[in-house]
Amino acid sequence: MSQEKYDIEFFWDPICPFAWVTSRWVEKVAQQTNYSVDWRFISLRILNKDKNYETDFPPGYEQGHTAGLRFLRAAAKVREEHGREHMSALYSAFGTHYWELDQQPGLRKQLGTVEHTEHCLETAGLPKSLASAVDDSEWDGVIEGETELALSRTGRDVGTPIISFQPPNGLSFFGPVISRVPTDEQAVPLWDAVIELASFPGFAEMKRSLREAPQINVLGTLETNPVMEDWEAGSRKAHKPSN
């Protein structure tokens, strides 16, 4: 673990669309405030290891969460061998090769593979040979350790992303869950509002389950007037298996 002190620790799973949207906002905040960001790991596959994917999630979630874990293995190897300063570029590269693309058949199945990870590494200016780490479960201990660290700060009934501000003793919270990236002008005022609210003694939660789908190109959900749907535990309630 680096001894450098960061203003923000952002715990990310590459497969989470809400984490991706929030990360693009935090990048804007960092650019405008000079806050330093440490991009750390949290795995939805590890977080949900005791869940029954067949009954608790819509189809495809287990494959997606596993793909996220596999990519984080390569990220852990990058951080170990080349330094944590490459995490932002690597996360952005994943977005370039997935979230920002147009919809296309079979794209999601490529996630977590050696080939897809090689593309991300190359875009981030890193050796493609590091992609072999996606098959190395030895890195899972590192990823689970950071997942547990994040949960120790927020409690366990949360998802991704988790943000710590002025860690390790400052504020930590799940989210904020936002479905669209704020403009440059909106970015810092929204950050200030979130920190102000989270700083209030005794504040625990503000939530609504009606929300629009993440406004992300690859999901085909970029809409002028997005439809509000009921969500439950990070996925659209209507898409879950019926009991």
C-alpha positions in Angstrom: 0.0 0.0 0.0 1.3 3.4 -1.0 2.0 5.8 1.8 0.8 8.8 -0.3 -2.2 10.5 1.1 -5.2 10.9 -1.3 -8.1 13.3 -1.0 -10.6 10.7 -2.5 -10.6 7.0 -2.6 -13.0 5.6 -5.3 -13.8 1.9 -5.1 -14.8 0.7 -8.6 -16.0 -2.4 -10.3 -15.6 -1.9 -14.1 -18.9 -3.7 -14.9 -21.1 -1.4 -12.9 -22.7 1.2 -15.1 -23.5 3.5 -12.2 -19.9 3.4 -11.0 -18.8 4.4 -14.5 -21.1 7.4 -14.6 -20.1 8.5 -11.1 -16.4 8.0 -11.9 -16.7 10.4 -14.9 -18.2 13.0 -12.6 -15.4 12.5 -10.0 -12.8 12.9 -12.7 -14.3 16.3 -13.5 -14.4 17.2 -9.8 -10.7 16.2 -9.4 -9.7 18.3 -12.5 -11.4 21.4 -11.2 -10.4 21.1 -7.5 -7.0 19.4 -7.7 -8.2 16.7 -5.4 -6.1 13.5 -5.8 -8.0 10.3 -6.4 -6.9 6.7 -5.5 -8.8 4.3 -7.7 -9.3 1.2 -5.6 -11.1 -2.1 -6.0 -14.5 -3.5 -5.1 -15.9 -6.6 -6.7 -19.6 -7.1 -7.2 -18.9 -10.8 -7.7 -17.3 -11.0 -4.3 -19.9 -8.7 -2.7 -22.6 -11.1 -3.9 -20.8 -14.4 -3.5 -23.5 -15.7 -1.2 -26.4 -14.7 -3.4 -28.3 -17.0 -5.8 -27.8 -15.4 -9.2 -30.7 -17.4 -10.7 -33.3 -16.0 -8.3 -31.8 -12.7 -7.1 -30.7 -11.1 -10.4 -31.8 -10.7 -14.0 -30.2 -13.0 -16.5 -26.6 -12.3 -17.4 -25.6 -10.7 -14.1 -23.4 -13.5 -12.9 -21.4 -13.4 -16.2 -21.1 -9.7 -16.0 -20.0 -9.6 -12.3 -17.5 -12.4 -13.0 -16.1 -10.4 -16.0 -15.6 -7.4 -13.7 -13.7 -9.5 -11.2 -11.5 -10.9 -14.0 -10.6 -7.4 -15.2 -9.8 -6.3 -11.7 -7.3 -9.1 -11.5 -5.4 -7.5 -14.3 -5.8 -4.1 -12.7 -4.3 -5.4 -9.5 -1.3 -6.7 -11.4 -0.9 -3.4 -13.1 -1.0 -1.6 -9.8 1.5 -4.0 -8.2 4.0 -3.9 -11.0 3.6 -0.4 -12.5 2.0 1.8 -9.8 -1.5 3.0 -8.8 -1.0 6.1 -10.9 -2.1 4.0 -13.9 -5.5 3.1 -12.5 -7.4 6.1 -13.8 -6.1 5.5 -17.4 -6.9 1.8 -17.2 -10.5 2.4 -15.9 -11.0 5.0 -18.6 -9.7 2.6 -21.2 -12.2 0.0 -20.1 -14.9 2.7 -20.8 -13.4 3.4 -24.2 -13.7 -0.2 -25.1 -17.1 -0.9 -23.7 -19.3 1.9 -22.1 -18.6 4.4 -24.9 -19.2 2.0 -27.8 -22.3 1.6 -29.8 -24.4 -1.5 -29.0 -23.2 -4.6 -30.9 -24.0 -8.3 -30.6 -21.7 -10.3 -28.4 -19.8 -7.4 -27.0 -20.6 -8.0 -23.4 -19.4 -11.6 -23.7 -15.9 -10.3 -24.6 -15.5 -8.5 -21.2 -13.1 -10.1 -18.9 -11.3 -12.0 -21.7 -7.6 -11.7 -22.3 -8.2 -10.2 -25.8 -10.5 -7.4 -24.5 -8.2 -6.7 -21.6 -5.3 -6.4 -24.0 -7.1 -3.7 -25.9 -7.7 -1.8 -22.6 -4.1 -2.1 -21.5 -2.8 -1.0 -24.9 -5.0 2.1 -24.8 -3.8 2.9 -21.3 -0.2 2.6 -22.5 0.5 -0.6 -20.5 2.0 -3.9 -21.6 -0.5 -6.2 -23.2 1.2 -9.2 -21.5 -0.5 -8.1 -18.2 -3.8 -9.3 -19.6 -3.0 -12.9 -18.6 -3.7 -12.0 -15.0 -7.5 -12.2 -15.7 -7.1 -16.0 -15.3 -5.1 -15.8 -12.1 -7.3 -16.1 -9.0 -4.3 -15.4 -6.8 -5.2 -11.7 -7.2 -8.7 -12.3 -5.7 -7.3 -12.0 -2.2 -6.2 -8.4 -2.9 -9.5 -7.5 -4.5 -11.5 -9.1 -1.6 -9.4 -7.2 0.9 -10.2 -3.9 -0.7 -13.8 -4.8 -1.0 -13.9 -5.6 2.7 -12.1 -2.3 3.5 -14.8 -0.4 1.6 -17.6 -2.2 3.4 -16.0 -1.6 6.7 -16.4 2.1 6.1 -20.1 2.0 4.9 -21.7 -1.2 6.2 -22.5 -4.2 4.0 -25.9 -3.3 2.6 -24.5 -1.2 -0.3 -23.3 -1.5 -3.8 -20.9 0.3 -6.1 -19.3 2.7 -6.2 -18.1 3.5 -2.7 -16.3 6.8 -2.1 -14.1 7.9 0.8 -13.4 11.6 1.2 -10.3 12.5 3.2 -9.6 8.8 4.1 -9.2 6.8 6.2 -11.1 8.7 8.9 -13.2 11.1 6.7 -16.6 10.5 5.1 -17.4 7.3 3.3 -20.6 6.5 1.4 -22.2 4.3 -1.3 -22.8 6.3 -4.4 -24.0 8.8 -5.1 -26.0 6.8 -7.7 -26.5 9.1 -10.7 -27.6 8.1 -14.1 -26.0 10.8 -16.1 -22.7 12.6 -16.0 -23.0 16.2 -14.8 -21.8 19.0 -17.0 -18.5 20.7 -16.1 -20.5 23.5 -14.5 -22.6 21.1 -12.4 -19.8 18.9 -11.3 -18.3 20.8 -8.3 -21.6 22.2 -7.0 -23.0 18.6 -6.9 -19.9 17.4 -5.1 -20.2 20.1 -2.5 -23.8 19.3 -2.0 -23.1 15.6 -1.5 -20.3 16.3 1.0 -22.4 18.8 2.9 -25.3 16.3 3.2 -23.0 13.4 4.1 -21.3 15.5 6.7 -24.4 16.1 8.7 -24.2 14.1 12.0 -26.5 11.1 11.9 -27.3 11.3 8.2 -27.6 7.8 6.8 -29.6 7.6 3.6 -31.6 9.4 1.0 -33.1 7.1 -1.7 -35.7 6.6 -4.3 -36.1 3.4 -6.3 -37.7 5.1 -9.3 -34.9 6.1 -11.6 -33.9 6.3 -15.3 -31.6 3.8 -16.8 -27.9 4.9 -16.9 -27.4 7.3 -19.8 -24.6 5.3 -21.4 -24.1 4.7 -25.1 -23.4 0.9 -25.1 -26.7 0.3 -23.2 -28.7 2.1 -25.9 -30.3 4.2 -23.2 -29.2 7.7 -24.3 -32.6 9.4 -24.5 -33.9 12.9 -24.4 -36.7 11.9 -22.1 -35.7 8.8 -20.2 -38.4 6.5 -18.8 -38.4 6.2 -15.0 -38.5 2.6 -13.8 -38.6 0.9 -10.4 -35.2 -0.5 -9.4 -34.3 -3.0 -6.6 -30.8 -3.8 -5.4 -29.1 -2.3 -8.4 -31.2 -3.8 -11.2 -34.6 -3.1 -12.8 -37.2 -4.8 -10.8 -39.3 -5.8 -13.8 -36.3 -7.6 -15.3 -35.8 -9.9 -12.3 -37.0 -13.5 -12.2 -40.5 -13.8 -10.9 -41.1 -16.0 -7.9 
